Amino acid sequence: MRVKFVGIIFILGLSISPSVYAEMSSTNFIIRTDSLSTGGDNTSSSASYFLRDTISGNAEGNSSSSSYSLRSGFRPMVFDPVVALDVAVQETDVSVSISSLAGTDITVSSASGFSVGNFVVLIQNVSSTPVTATGEITAIAGSVITVDQLVSNGSLSIDGVDDVLYRAAGTSVGFDGLLTDSVTRRTIVWNVSVDVRNGFVVYLAEDANLSSGAFSITDVADGEVTAGSTEFGARSSDTTLASSTFDTQDAPITTALQQVATVSGGSATFNAKGYVELKAARDGTAQQGTYENNLYLVASPTY
């Protein structure tokens, strides 16, 4: 019997305005920025450009030293808040065997099909006791693929046996031909950039259980998706979650938003990565068909 599970990933980014320091204020007013000028426009635009300008500003520009940073004038104080969430899904048809790993340099049998800027999913011991990691390709030299980082919820030890590198792209997750004697895994990579100081949280939710007509796939209930059982769940690369169990076990995905990653603040965060590993299994009585649902990843700044 062949059972096909399909998940569609939708992306939602939430934004807030950043904190601004050295404001002039009282109980009745706040002046976030001021400028002595003779005019300008905040909304000049066309189909191909956007312009914010000030005429005859005084002492505008950026200055800095080892102990301070100064942005003077009106325009230097204006910027658009950024909250960007990129999502990529492990592609099973673009993969290559790994022979060794040195830091973030991955030696593969062939780099064909991979390009700088691709997200990748590295899986150690694919067929037995998998350990997953993810990163983004920064360079390719011959058969060596270099990534910016390797984010994992376990310890990597690549010996060149049953170790595979997958390209990650697209927004559709497919589980084709599930077997009764194994668990099938698919990895969703997320990449977040925010220009706020308090960090961010990544949440996961679904619109409904995986369903095919009147039949549905049961969410995992005992903390582990097990071969021979028809069930579906997920685990996060973040091992320090406070308000969900995705960090310590295979957890059920619900219609309520649940934490799958948290990143603390201190400064703006750019290109922070992680992943959610989806797991599916079936028993011998599972109804044949295409089971579908929608998954939602949400990145939200911490206020």
Buried (B, 14 or more C-beta within 10 A) or exposed (E): BEBBBBBBBEBEBBBBEBEEEEEEEEEEEEEBBEBEBEEBEEEEEEEEEEEBEBEEBEEBEEEEEEEEEEBBBBBBBBEEEBBBBBBBBBBBEBBBBBBEBEEBEBBBEEBEEBEEEBBBBBBBBBEEEBBBBBBBBEEBEEBBBBBBBBBBBEEBEBEEEBBBBBBBBEBEBBBEEBBBEEBBBBBBBBBBBBBBBBBBBBBBBBEEBBBBEEBBBEBBEEBBBBBBBBBBBBBBBBEEBEEBBBBEEBBBBEEEBBBBBBBEBEEEBEEBBBBBBBBBBBBEEBBEBBBBBEBBBBBBBBE
